[in-house]
Amino acid sequence: MSQVIFDTIDSSTTSGNQLAQILNDFKDAMISGSSGTSRPSQIDPGGCWIDTSLQGSLNVWDFKVFTGSSDITVFRLNLGTGTPSISGSDNTFEVTRISADSVGPLFKLIKERIANNGQTLFGDSLGEIQFLGTADDLTNPVSVKIRAIATDDYTSSEQGAALIFEVVNIDTNVLSEFMRIAGDKLGIGLINPSEKLHVRGNLKVDRVTDDAVPAKSILKKSRIAGSGQVLLNDVIAEESFRSTDETGSEIEVARIQVVATENHTTANQGTKLVISTKNNTTNTFVEKIIVDSSGVSVDGVSVNSSTVQLKSEKNAANGYAGLDATGKVAAAQLPSYVDDVEEYANLAAFPITGETGKIYVALDTGLVYRWSGSIYINIGQEVTQAELDAAIASANNQSVVNSLIFG
């Protein structure tokens, strides 16, 4: 095959045999798609040809369009697998719809089996998009994959599906699933999400801004009826803390709830915060802390301004007495009679004139006395002759002797 595309034929000079040869060459070019290792010189802008120059190294053919200045690869055909791919110097692939309506361009991937009218079955791949790179051994490993699978045997009323995202982690060559949309649930790190958003691992909310606005996690409650107004006793939000029991079942062990304490309006928005846990050897929730308009309640005991005094009220009028550095109530916080006990080495060391209401202790004898107004009187203790003699011998005034004799 010569695959020559002819120039303008001059009918006055071209013989019949020449014309036959020209037409045969043109037929060869059309049948082969003008294939070759270089673009035929006669192709004008808009003309197409097949570049076979990479057949030996990559086993591919490139379908190209000549623009007048360059050749644009429209698609590439893998001769080994028989599959076409978009490949070329232009790195953009566009699907465009130009119309007088709101419908956009559409790209469809359709799965159909051969048997049973082509019915798609549970687990069938509905379509797949792969992102590939080129390794140092010239292979094209898949780095990211997005695929859809059927989660029903398809009928006119059941067409469940899941969208799966797979990626190769850094420094590995293993493609693994990291996210899945199963029906109306999104799972990150797991394949069977049980909630609208189900995450296996840590969850972080990060806000990086040059302002005072915090990172937020917002939980909102609305009703369906009317304007969505939240009503008295509606649970506005709940944080549930869960564990696993000995059977492998998921169990709820603690919760934090925010509950409406009135119908919510633009002016009235009362709420309470309830923290509940389960006591040891039980499986029943107990409300431990409640914060509402009346204050704080801990284990059913109200903690507010009528039951708790502030630190600022320490040692203040109508407040409470604090302890000093030795763990005792300071003398200044006690009534006078509480610390009116005075100790002396012996009776002779007592003050010449005592104070009414005070108690005096002689450390040498252990005897206890009170001041009568004129003498010290022994309180409820018998005085031995030896004690009396000792007292007389050491007494420095008559009142002391009298207290022993008449006490």
Number of C-alpha atoms within 10 A of each C-alpha: 11 13 20 20 20 15 8 6 11 9 9 6 8 12 10 10 9 12 15 12 14 19 15 17 18 19 18 17 21 15 12 14 15 23 22 16 13 12 18 18 8 11 16 12 13 11 16 22 24 22 22 16 16 12 15 9 7 12 14 21 23 25 23 21 20 17 13 11 7 11 20 17 21 17 15 19 19 16 13 9 9 8 10 15 11 15 17 16 10 10 7 8 9 6 8 9 11 9 9 6 7 6 9 11 10 8 7 6 9 9 15 14 11 8 8 8 8 11 14 24 19 15 14 17 18 18 15 13 12 12 12 13 11 11 9 6 6 9 10 12 16 17 18 18 18 17 16 21 21 21 19 15 14 16 11 5 6 10 15 15 21 21 18 19 19 19 18 17 13 7 6 7 12 14 16 15 18 17 21 24 20 22 14 12 15 22 21 18 16 16 17 14 21 14 11 13 12 18 16 11 9 5 7 8 7 9 10 8 9 6 6 6 9 10 12 9 7 6 9 6 11 12 11 8 7 6 8 10 14 20 18 15 14 18 16 17 16 15 12 13 12 12 11 11 10 6 6 8 8 11 13 15 17 17 17 18 17 20 21 21 18 15 15 16 11 5 6 10 14 15 21 19 17 18 19 20 18 16 12 7 6 8 12 11 15 14 17 16 18 24 17 16 10 12 12 17 17 13 11 11 12 17 16 13 11 7 8 9 14 10 11 9 13 14 16 12 8 9 13 15 17 16 13 10 8 7 8 10 14 14 11 10 13 11 9 11 10 9 12 13 14 13 15 15 13 18 29 19 13 19 11 14 12 17 15 12 14 16 19 27 20 18 13 11 13 15 18 20 25 21 18 13 12 15 21 28 21 20 13 10 11 11 14 10 9 9 15 14 13 13 18 19 11 15 16 15 11 11 16 22 22 15 19 22 13 10 18
